[in-house]
Each structure stands twice: as structure tokens, then as C-alpha cells.
């Protein structure tokens, strides 16, 4: 038998045509997912609006912490001063990062190009979400870390803003606050990603984003208040009902994991498990909606 003869099923380099050898191999799904994430990160880094928004957020956070004098009182007084403003600022920043994420790709034709590759719509949504989330986390965490560093530098050991904090003030409590703020931001970002997939134009995206902000910041809480006052929600179930709203879930988690811990006493403000499940449920449902819309 000639050395050039091949066994059945074997392929040799000479069997391949020049066009076969020059044809590029399609990248795997994981590689494409990493590419989408990297592209979103580059988009965030190159977009001046996100940079200005991050600077404005940092200025407000540091300004509130400094003007209120909480950085000189301790970590817990600082997070108490920041909690209410962040309940408004974090959703606004998160929506700004995500409300045109998928819509922008559709308008530029990039979404159609992505669909020609072996990548699922779920991976497209996940890649967009993860890339935007990285930029959002940086925009939120950096100012909060700077506020914590300001407490380290300027804290007056002989002064306490709240008597209940004098024996329990700790950077660990502030770190919990930062983590919970990030979770809240990621939940709202997922809602914004869903909006960007549902709408067909920039104006409708902006209008629906405003509606979503009103519902998340005011509407759900008002509904809970009405349900409690009307007797629909009982005293025993109130803590669990509060978890339905992402804002109330975030607020309750901060109280339970930081403020109540610092004071050492106080009524239960929320169900931590129900609140965490709520944030996770809102995130998963929103990303699921975005994927379903792309699959249509």
C-alpha cells in the first residue's frame, strides 16, 4: 500500500482545498460573549455622557457626606446621610446606563450582525448586561469608597453624630451598604435593559424609562402604603410585602444589615431573604423579558 493512501475517515492536508484552509473558524459562544462584554465596556469608556454622569454622581455623594459632617462622625452616620439621596440617584444612573443599550445596537444594525454568529439572544442580552454592569459598578463604587476613605482621614474619634452609633460604628457596616447599593443598581439596570429591548425608538425609550423610574421610586411604595392602610396587607405580612418593591427591598436590607446592627436594637425593618429574592427576581425577570423580545 502506498504511503499516500489514507484510511477511511481520515483527512489529509492535501484533501482540503485552498478555500477550505483559508476559511476562518467561527468563534465559540463563550468567545463571542466575551467580545460583547468588551464592546460594551469600550462603549461605556468612550461615551462622554457616562463619564460626566459618573463625575456628577461622585460630586453629589462626596458633597452630601462632607457638608452634612457625617464623614467626621463615622461610617454609619455617613451611610445614613447617603441612603435617602442614593434611593433616587442610583436608579437614575442605572437607567441612564441601560435604557438604550440594546436599542442602540438595533438602530446601528449591530444587533443584526451579532445574530449572524453562533450566539444566542440570551448571550447577547447577558453580554450587554454584564458590560454595562461593570461600568455602572465603577461609577457607583468609586465615590462610595472615596467617602469611606474620607471617614478614615477626617473622623473625629471624640465625636459621634448619633449616640447609638458610638459603640458599633464599623467599616464592615459601610461595606455592606456598598454591596447592597450595587445589588440595587444592578436590579434597576436589568429593568433598563428590558426597556431598551422592548422599545423601537429613542423617544419611546426615554418615555418608558421615566415611567419605570416613577413606578420603581414612587408607584410601588404608594401601592404598598395603600394596601396596608386599606387592610389588604396585614401587620404580619408587611415585611414580606415590602420586598415586592426593589426600592423598599433595598432600604429594608440596609436598615437590617447596617443601621439596626449599629443601634443594637429596633423593630425588624424587612425580611432579608424575601428582599434578596425580590432583587434577584426583578433582575432575572427583566433579562428574561429582553431575551424573549429578541427571540420574537
C-alpha positions as CSV (number, residue, x, y, z in Angstrom):
1,X,0.0,0.0,0.0
2,X,1.3,3.4,-0.9
3,X,2.3,5.7,2.0
4,X,0.0,8.3,0.5
5,X,-3.1,6.2,0.9
6,X,-5.4,7.2,3.7
7,X,-7.5,5.0,5.9
8,X,-11.3,5.5,5.6
9,X,-12.5,8.5,7.6
10,X,-9.0,10.1,7.7
11,X,-8.5,13.6,6.2
12,X,-5.2,14.9,5.0
13,X,-4.0,18.3,4.5
14,X,-3.9,17.7,0.7
15,X,-7.6,16.8,0.8
16,X,-8.5,20.3,1.8
17,X,-9.0,22.8,-0.9
18,X,-7.2,26.2,-0.6
19,X,-10.6,27.9,0.1
20,X,-11.2,25.4,3.0
21,X,-7.8,26.1,4.5
22,X,-8.3,29.9,4.3
23,X,-11.8,29.9,5.7
24,X,-11.8,31.4,9.2
25,X,-13.2,29.3,12.1
26,X,-16.3,30.7,13.7
27,X,-15.5,31.8,17.3
28,X,-17.2,29.9,20.1
29,X,-20.2,31.2,22.1
30,X,-18.0,32.0,25.1
31,X,-15.6,33.9,23.0
32,X,-18.5,35.9,21.4
33,X,-19.9,36.6,24.9
34,X,-16.6,38.0,26.0
35,X,-16.4,40.1,22.8
36,X,-19.9,41.6,23.5
37,X,-18.9,42.3,27.1
38,X,-15.7,44.0,25.9
39,X,-17.5,46.0,23.3
40,X,-20.0,47.3,25.9
41,X,-17.1,48.3,28.2
42,X,-15.4,50.2,25.4
43,X,-18.8,51.9,24.6
44,X,-19.1,53.0,28.2
45,X,-15.5,54.2,28.3
46,X,-15.8,56.2,25.1
47,X,-19.2,57.8,25.9
48,X,-18.8,61.2,27.4
49,X,-22.3,61.2,28.9
50,X,-21.4,58.3,31.2
51,X,-18.2,60.0,32.3
52,X,-20.0,63.2,33.1
53,X,-22.8,61.3,34.9
54,X,-20.2,59.4,37.0
55,X,-18.5,62.7,37.9
56,X,-21.8,64.3,38.9
57,X,-22.7,61.3,41.0
58,X,-19.4,61.4,42.7
59,X,-19.7,65.1,43.4
60,X,-23.2,64.7,44.9
61,X,-22.1,61.7,47.1
62,X,-19.0,63.4,48.4
63,X,-20.7,66.7,48.8
64,X,-23.5,65.3,50.9
65,X,-21.1,63.3,53.1
66,X,-18.8,66.4,53.6
67,X,-21.4,69.1,54.0
68,X,-23.5,67.0,56.4
69,X,-20.5,66.4,58.5
70,X,-21.1,62.7,58.6
71,X,-17.5,61.8,57.5
72,X,-16.3,63.3,60.7
73,X,-18.8,61.3,62.7
74,X,-18.2,57.8,61.3
75,X,-19.2,55.2,58.8
76,X,-22.8,54.6,59.9
77,X,-23.7,58.3,60.1
78,X,-22.2,58.6,56.6
79,X,-24.3,55.8,55.2
80,X,-27.4,57.1,57.0
81,X,-26.9,60.5,55.3
82,X,-26.3,58.9,51.9
83,X,-29.2,56.4,52.0
84,X,-32.1,58.6,51.0
85,X,-30.2,60.5,48.2
86,X,-29.0,57.2,46.8
87,X,-32.5,55.9,46.7
88,X,-33.1,58.5,44.0
89,X,-29.7,58.8,42.4
90,X,-28.8,55.1,41.9
91,X,-31.9,54.3,39.8
92,X,-31.4,57.4,37.7
93,X,-27.8,56.5,37.0
94,X,-28.6,52.8,36.3
95,X,-31.4,53.7,33.9
96,X,-29.1,56.1,32.1
97,X,-26.5,53.3,31.6
98,X,-29.0,50.8,30.2
99,X,-32.1,52.3,28.6
100,X,-30.6,52.5,25.1
101,X,-28.2,49.6,25.3
102,X,-29.9,47.1,23.0
103,X,-31.9,49.8,21.2
104,X,-28.7,51.5,20.1
105,X,-27.4,48.2,18.7
106,X,-30.6,47.7,16.8
107,X,-30.6,51.2,15.3
108,X,-26.9,50.9,14.2
109,X,-27.5,47.4,12.7
110,X,-25.1,45.8,15.0
111,X,-27.8,43.6,16.5
112,X,-28.4,42.0,13.1
113,X,-24.7,41.4,12.6
114,X,-24.5,39.7,16.0
115,X,-27.4,37.4,15.1
116,X,-25.4,36.0,12.2
117,X,-22.9,34.5,14.6
118,X,-23.5,31.3,16.6
119,X,-24.5,33.2,19.7
120,X,-28.0,33.0,21.3
121,X,-30.1,36.0,22.1
122,X,-29.8,35.1,25.7
123,X,-26.0,35.5,25.4
124,X,-26.4,38.8,23.6
125,X,-28.6,40.2,26.4
126,X,-26.2,38.8,29.1
127,X,-23.2,40.2,27.4
128,X,-24.8,43.7,27.1
129,X,-25.9,43.5,30.7
130,X,-22.5,42.4,32.1
131,X,-20.6,45.0,30.1
132,X,-22.9,47.8,31.2
133,X,-22.9,46.5,34.8
134,X,-19.1,46.7,35.0
135,X,-19.2,50.4,34.1
136,X,-22.2,51.1,36.4
137,X,-20.4,49.4,39.3
138,X,-17.3,51.5,38.8
139,X,-19.4,54.7,38.7
140,X,-21.2,53.8,42.0
141,X,-18.5,52.1,44.0
142,X,-15.6,54.6,43.4
143,X,-17.5,57.6,45.0
144,X,-18.6,55.4,47.9
145,X,-15.1,54.1,48.5
146,X,-13.8,57.7,48.5
147,X,-16.5,58.6,51.1
148,X,-15.3,55.7,53.3
149,X,-11.7,56.9,52.9
150,X,-12.8,60.4,53.9
151,X,-14.2,58.9,57.1
152,X,-10.8,57.3,57.7
153,X,-9.0,60.6,57.3
154,X,-11.4,63.1,58.9
155,X,-13.2,61.0,61.6
156,X,-13.3,62.8,64.9
157,X,-12.8,60.0,67.5
158,X,-14.2,62.2,70.2
159,X,-17.4,63.0,68.4
160,X,-20.5,60.9,67.5
161,X,-23.4,62.2,65.4
162,X,-25.7,59.6,66.9
163,X,-25.3,58.2,70.4
164,X,-26.4,54.8,69.3
165,X,-23.5,54.6,66.8
166,X,-20.7,55.2,69.3
167,X,-20.1,51.6,70.1
168,X,-20.9,49.9,66.8
169,X,-19.5,52.1,64.1
170,X,-17.5,49.9,61.7
171,X,-16.2,49.9,58.1
172,X,-17.8,46.5,57.7
173,X,-21.3,48.0,58.0
174,X,-20.4,50.6,55.4
175,X,-19.1,47.8,53.1
176,X,-22.4,46.0,53.5
177,X,-24.1,49.3,52.5
178,X,-21.9,49.5,49.3
179,X,-22.7,45.9,48.3
180,X,-26.4,46.3,48.8
181,X,-26.3,49.6,46.8
182,X,-24.6,47.7,43.9
183,X,-27.2,45.0,44.0
184,X,-30.0,47.6,43.9
185,X,-28.2,49.3,40.9
186,X,-27.8,46.0,39.0
187,X,-31.5,45.3,39.5
188,X,-32.6,48.7,38.1
189,X,-30.0,48.2,35.2
190,X,-31.7,44.9,34.3
191,X,-35.1,46.8,34.1
192,X,-33.5,49.4,31.9
193,X,-32.0,46.7,29.6
194,X,-35.5,45.2,29.2
195,X,-36.8,48.7,28.3
196,X,-34.1,49.0,25.7
197,X,-35.2,45.7,24.1
198,X,-38.9,46.5,24.1
199,X,-38.9,50.0,22.6
200,X,-38.3,50.9,18.9
201,X,-37.1,54.5,19.2
202,X,-35.2,56.8,21.4
203,X,-38.2,58.9,22.4
204,X,-40.2,55.9,23.5
205,X,-37.2,54.5,25.4
206,X,-36.8,57.8,27.3
207,X,-40.6,58.0,28.0
208,X,-40.8,54.4,29.2
209,X,-37.7,54.9,31.3
210,X,-39.3,57.9,33.1
211,X,-42.4,55.8,33.7
212,X,-40.3,52.9,35.1
213,X,-38.5,55.3,37.4
214,X,-41.8,56.7,38.7
215,X,-43.1,53.2,39.3
216,X,-39.9,52.0,41.0
217,X,-39.4,55.1,43.1
218,X,-43.0,56.1,44.0
219,X,-45.6,53.9,42.5
220,X,-44.9,50.5,44.2
221,X,-44.3,52.1,47.6
222,X,-47.6,54.1,47.3
223,X,-49.4,50.9,46.4
224,X,-47.9,49.2,49.4
225,X,-49.0,52.1,51.7
226,X,-52.5,52.0,50.2
227,X,-52.7,48.2,50.7
228,X,-51.6,48.5,54.3
229,X,-54.0,51.4,55.1
230,X,-56.9,49.5,53.4
231,X,-56.2,46.4,55.4
232,X,-55.3,44.3,52.4
233,X,-51.7,43.9,53.8
234,X,-51.6,42.8,57.5
235,X,-49.0,43.6,60.1
236,X,-47.6,40.1,59.9
237,X,-47.1,40.2,56.1
238,X,-46.0,43.8,55.8
239,X,-42.3,42.9,55.9
240,X,-42.7,40.4,53.1
241,X,-44.9,42.8,51.1
242,X,-42.3,45.5,51.3
243,X,-39.9,43.2,49.4
244,X,-42.1,43.4,46.3
245,X,-40.7,46.9,45.6
246,X,-36.9,46.9,44.7
247,X,-36.6,50.3,46.4
248,X,-38.2,49.1,49.6
249,X,-36.2,45.8,49.5
250,X,-33.0,47.8,49.2
251,X,-34.0,50.2,52.0
252,X,-35.0,47.4,54.3
253,X,-31.8,45.4,53.7
254,X,-29.7,48.5,54.5
255,X,-31.6,49.0,57.7
256,X,-31.4,45.3,58.7
257,X,-27.8,44.8,57.9
258,X,-26.3,48.1,58.9
259,X,-28.4,50.6,60.8
260,X,-30.2,48.2,63.1
261,X,-27.0,46.3,63.7
262,X,-25.3,49.6,64.7
263,X,-28.0,50.6,67.1
264,X,-28.2,47.1,68.6
265,X,-31.9,47.2,68.8
266,X,-35.0,48.2,66.9
267,X,-38.0,46.6,65.2
268,X,-37.5,44.4,62.2
269,X,-37.4,46.6,59.0
270,X,-37.6,43.9,56.4
271,X,-37.2,40.2,55.6
272,X,-33.6,39.9,54.3
273,X,-34.3,36.6,52.5
274,X,-37.5,38.0,50.8
275,X,-35.8,41.2,49.9
276,X,-32.8,39.5,48.3
277,X,-35.1,37.1,46.4
278,X,-37.1,40.1,45.2
279,X,-34.0,41.9,43.8
280,X,-32.9,38.6,42.2
281,X,-36.4,38.0,40.8
282,X,-36.6,41.5,39.3
283,X,-33.2,41.1,37.7
284,X,-33.9,37.7,36.2
285,X,-37.4,38.6,35.0
286,X,-36.2,41.8,33.3
287,X,-33.3,40.0,31.5
288,X,-35.8,37.2,30.6
289,X,-38.1,39.8,29.0
290,X,-35.3,41.3,27.0
291,X,-34.3,37.8,25.7
292,X,-37.9,36.9,24.9
293,X,-38.4,40.2,22.9
294,X,-35.2,39.4,20.8
295,X,-36.5,35.9,20.2
296,X,-39.7,37.1,18.6
